[in-house]
Amino acid sequence: MKKIYITGIVVALLGGLYSAHLHGMEEFVPMPDYVESAVISHEVGPRTVNQLTSKGTDQVITYEGEPRRIMGVWQSSVETLLALGVGDRMIAAIGVPDSKYIAEEYRDAYEKIPYKSMEIPDVETTLLWEPDLLVGWYSTFQKNNWKSTDFWAQRGIDSYISRSSYKKSKRTVEGEYQYILDLGAIVNRQERAQALVNRTKRAVAEARAYGEAQSTKDTVLILENSGRQYRVYDKETLAGNMLEEIGGHLISEAGQTINAEELIHLNPSVIFLVLVEDDYERQEALIDNLYKNPTLQHVDAIRNHRVHGVPLFMVYSAGTRVHDGLNLMIHGLYPNFTGGIHE
């Protein structure tokens, strides 16, 4: 009888702690009502989007009305939603290391989002917050994170997966354009989405035309530090496709990784160094290490100081930040180019 009594107390305590946890989360994470600034001011009609499911299959979804309680996971989702002008409808932004990595023009809107964290809330908490749209990567909608897209559909909650985050998808600049257009349709901001795409297309076309007119012979490697070796971003990656879109000559004979000896042999004119999250603050030091490496002094990109850092969020499932990644590549490849990417 004593064991049963103690067990009952433990169960009661655990239940109380869990309830307090949920209560605390409700207090810590505001549950905003539909604010006046988010009153629908656009004509709303049905929109169809061909999108990816968590099974890796395609599904055509028809959206009606406008989502009013949006949760975005990872920087591409968060910033693309902000760029589309629906920041006042976002109740959570997950996966942005620091607000300073958000484009300056969207930073104020980002700061007003009630919940910001690197951690994805669990399913129970997410349901408690009553979202009507979840936006994330393929990994977001797996059983170890937010469960499947079917799980949310059965509960009347829409979800959207960035197609380029799925390992079997082709990663291209055109794919990022489509991502922006898809989200624009979902949140009923089609004109804004098209404007974002058009500004980048114009700049890419100008840069490509400039490169063709200059008949540049520069060769490029896109690398990421990987211990004593470098991971190579080839033409099958978004970064590689970005470079080719602006007329760059990506060295194709490199393997998936290269060492210093192979880098010397390939001798690129320009190197773009992809910076992962832990390296965002170390860009200058990492590039300086390359410039001072005595082994690499005969590599053209090292000798001529043509190594340029590119944050990972601009070259992987980038969404609207593909614009900024292209900007860095354009001016690294064509230092005298003064085209329209800054407009």
Secondary structure, 3 states (H helix, E strand, C coil): CHHHHHHHHHHHHHHHHHHHHHHHHHHHCCCCCCCHHHCCCCCCCCEEEEEECCCCCEEEEEECCCCCCEEEECHHHHHHHHHCCCHHHEEEEECCCCHHHCCHHHHHHHHCCCEEECCCCCHHHHHHCCCCEEEECHHHHCCCCCCCHHHHHCCCCEEEECHHHCCCCCCCHHHHHHHHHHHHHHCCCHHHHHHHHHHHHHHHHHHHHHHHHHCCCCEEEEEEEECCEEEECCCCCHHHHHHHHCCCEECCCCCCEECHHHHHHHCCCEEEEEECHHHHHHHHHHHHHHHHCHHHCCCHHHHCCCEEEEEHHHCCCCHHHHHHHHHHHHHHHCCCCCCHHHC
